[in-house]
């Protein structure tokens, strides 16, 4: 088993209760990045490298995003605009170059069986992502996945690919806005006193605008998002495949089922990302994540561009097989001041 970095300490927080002191049931809703998370490769990269600007020029353009020389939206428009291939011909090579997470389909079936909505949230193009899901999962299973992404105008002969951006800003698609809208919609739809519990799954720093709006964050072990969480003491759950995510979500469901009376329910996440949103906190997500890109945080590059995890300089690196071990470690080491800060 690969070694895991010890997740930051997570103080025990009581779940919300109703007027009678009875814990409220939580409605789990999953959101996931696409490129580099569900699929190991980047769909856009496959197209650009084979039918557009080419790998070398694409790397030059990626670097312009990293340095902040140009915005994600501007560079992306150039990349998509470089394509000259019909949609079907472009997909014919893409389906042979993409690898899906080995446990994703089983996890998605688990979500369907347990009435857990699963949504993709991506900076890519919705028609491309839908075609990939239809092909790898089948149209019936794919239809259960909502896609929150940019739309596109693609000519029949493939001579023009033009993104239709969700938001009128430098990002084109601000994932934080989409996640906030999704939470508000979920709160309106929750019935019988249930409350939404928003789960986000990602791999790169580009996922942070969405991740900061989640209640539970899963970061792919060994990639840049995990590294960033460790560096900035952001609570997260490491995972290797979607099987790990399924196991931990089942634990959350089991906790809800066991909750009784007015004692409240210990949970292993920060509701509404409370710790992240305390702007006075030294561990809060830096503003740069939500503003223009910089070298320090390649926040808006295609997820595959996330850097490999560097060897951490820490006093303690241990193996954690599950969230239970992470929480036990957190309970033993969390400073009292941290607990007081959350309770305040």
N, C-alpha and C positions, 0 to 999 in steps of 0.2 A: 504494500500500500504506500503511495507517495506521501511524503511528509507534508503536513499542513501547517500553515501559519496560524498561531492562536488568534482567533477573532477578538476584537476589542471587548472589554467587559460590558455586559448588558445588565443594568440594574433591573430588579424585579419590579414590574409595573402591574397594577391591577386593571383588569379589563373593565370597561364601563358597565354600570349596573342600572337597572330601571328604578322607578320610585319606590319599589318594594325591596330594593337591595338584591334583586336576583340578577345574576350575570346575563348580559345580552348575548344571544347567539350571533356568531359572526358569519357573514357570507363571503367565502373566499373567492376572489376574482384574480386571475393570473394575466399578467402582461409580460411579453418576452420580446427581446431583440431578435432579429432574424439572422442577418449575416454574421457568421462567427459564433452564433449561439445555437440556433436550431440546425443551421447548416454550417459546416466548417469553413467553407470558402465564401467569398463575397460575390454575389450575383452580378453586381455592376462591374467588378474587376474582370470577371470572365468575359463579359461583353466588350469592354474597352480594350482589353489586351488582344482580343481576336478579331474584332470588327471595327475598332475605332482608333483612338490616338496611339495605341500600342503601350506595352508595359513600361518602357523607358520614359516616355512622355507622361504617362499617368503617374509615375513616381515623382517626376518633377512637379506636377500639379499638386500632388498630395503634400509635398514639402512646402508649397506656397500656402497651403491651409495651415500646416503646423506652425509656420513662422508668423502667421497673421498677415502676410503680405496681401492675400486675397481672401475673401469670405468663402465659406463652404458653398453657399448658394451660387456664387459667381463661377467658381471652379467646377462645380457639378454640372452647371449648364454647359460649360465647354466640353466636359467629358461626354455627356449624353449627346450633345450636338455633333460630336465627332463620329457617331455611329452611322454606318451606311449598310444596313442589313434588315431584311424583313423580320418581323416579330417571330414568325415560325422558324425561319432559318437560324436566327440568333439563338432560339431556345434549343434547337437540335444539338448544338455543341454544349450548351450549358448543362443539359440534363446528364451528360456524360462526364462532366467535370465536378459536379457537386456531390458532397457526401453529407448525409443527414446524421445527426446524433443517433447513436445506436439504440438508445432507449426512448427517443422522443415519441415514437408512435404508440408505444405502450403507455407512456405517461399521458398522452393526449386522450387515449381511450379511457384511462382512469378518470380524467376530468369529465368526459362525457358521462360516464357511469355514475359519477358523484355530483352531477349538476354543478360543476365548477366552470364558469365561463373562461375560455382561453383566448387571448387576443395577441396579435402581433403588432408591435409598434416599431416603425422603421423610418429611416431617412431615405429609403429606396423608393422605387416606383411600384404602386399597387398592382398594375396589370402583370408585371414580371413576377412579383411574389405570389400572386394568386395562381399563375400558371405553374410555378414550381410546386406549390402545395398540391394542386390538383393532380399533378403527375406523380409525385412521390407518395401521396396519401390516398389518392382516389378522390373524385369530385364529391362523393357523399361525405366522407370524413372531413375533407377540406372545408366543406360548407359550414361546419361548426366553428370555424376560426374566423373571427372578425379581424380585418386588417386596417390599421390606422397608419396610413402612409401617404405620400404624394401621388397624385394621379399623373396621367401622361397623355400627350397627343402624339401618336405615331402614324406616319403615313403608310399606306398599303405597301408601297415599294420599299419602305424602310429608309428613305432618303432623308427623313427628318424625325428626330426624337426630341421632344420638348417636354420637360417636367411641368406639371401644373402644381404649383406649391401650395401647401396647406396654409402657410402663414406668410405675411408680407414683411419678412425680416431677413437678416443675414443668414439664418439657418434654413429658411425655406419651410422646414418642419420643426417647430419648437416642441420637443417631446414633453417638456414640463407642462406646457399649456394643455396638450392633449391628455396627459395624465390627470391634471386637475379637472378638466371637463369630464373625464371618465368617472372620477370619484363623485362628482356632483350628480351625475346621472345615476350612478349606482345608489347613492343615498336616497334619491327620489324613488327608485324602484324597489328598495328593500321593504319588505313587509313583515308583519308579526313581530315588530320590535327588533329585527335583525339589523346589524350594522355591517358595512363593507369592510373587508380586510384585503387590502391591495397588495399583491405579491408582484415583484418585478424580478426578471431573470436577465442577466447580461454578462458581458465579457470585457468591454473596453471602457475607457474614460468617457467616450462619446455617449455612454448610457447614463451618465450621472444626472443630467437634467431630468430624466424620467425617474431614475432610482431615488432621487431625493424626495419624490412625492409619494413613495411607497411606504407601506407599513413593514414589509418584510423584503429584504434584498438578498437574492442569491447571486454570488459572484463566481464565475468560472475559476476554478483553482489554477494558479500558475500564470494567469494573464493580468493585463494591466489594471483592470478594475479592482481585482483583489489587492494588488500592490498599492493602489491609491487609497483603498479603504484602510489598509494597515498604516500607511503613512499619516493619514489624517484621523485615525481612531474612529472610523465610521463602522457602525455595527453591520454585520453581514453574515451570511451562512455560505461557506465554500461548498462547491459541488464539482464533480468530475463529469457525470452524465445526468440525464433527466431522471434516472432511477434514484439518485440521491435526493433530488427535489421531491419526487413522489413520496419517498419515505418520510421526509420532514413535514410535508404538508399533511400526511396522514396523522402525524403526531399532533399537529395543531387541531385537526378534527377530533381526535381522541380527547384532547384537553377540553374542548367545548362540551363533548358528550358527558364528561365526568363532573362538569361544573354544577354545583347544587347550592341552594339556599342563598344567603346574602353575604357569604364570606368573600366573594370576589374570586377571580381566577388569575393565578400567576401566568403571565405570558412571556414569550421569549423574543419580543420585538419592541420597538418604540412606536406606539400608536401615533399615526399621522406624522411619522418621522420627527417627533417632537425635539429630540436632541439635535437633529440636523438644522432645525429651523430657529434655534436660539442664536440669534445673530451675534450676541455677545460672547458666545462660546469660542474658545480657541480652536476647537475641533470642528467648527462649522464648515460646510463646504465653501471653499473660496468663491468669491464673485466671478473670478475668471472662468469658472466652469460655465456660467450662464452668459458671459459676454464674448468678445471676440477671441478666437483661438490664439494660443501661445505655444512656445516650445515645451513649457513645463507640463501643460495638459493638452494633449492632442485631442481636444474634446470633440471635434466635429469631423474627424477623418473617418473613412469607412471602417467599421469595427475590426476588419481583418488587420488593419494597420496598427492595432494596439501592440505595444511593445511587450516582449517576453518579460516575465517576472524576474527582477534582479534578485541576487542573493541578499536577503534581509540582514541588517545589522540589528539583532535583537538579543536580549539576554536569554530568551527561551524560545525554542522551536520544538513543538511536540506533534505527535500524530493524534488526530482527532477523527474517530470513525463516525461520529454523529453529533447532532446538536446537543444531545444530553451531556456529552463530555465537555463541550464548549461552555455550556451554561454552568456546569459544576465548577469548572476552572474560573469562570467569571465571578461566581458567587464567593469563591474563596479569596479572590484577589481584588475585587472591585473596591475602591476607596469609598468611605462613607460619604465624602463630599459629593461624589458623583450621584449617589442615590438622592441626596438632599437636593441637588440641582434639578433633577427630574421631577421630584415631588413638588418643587416650588411652583 
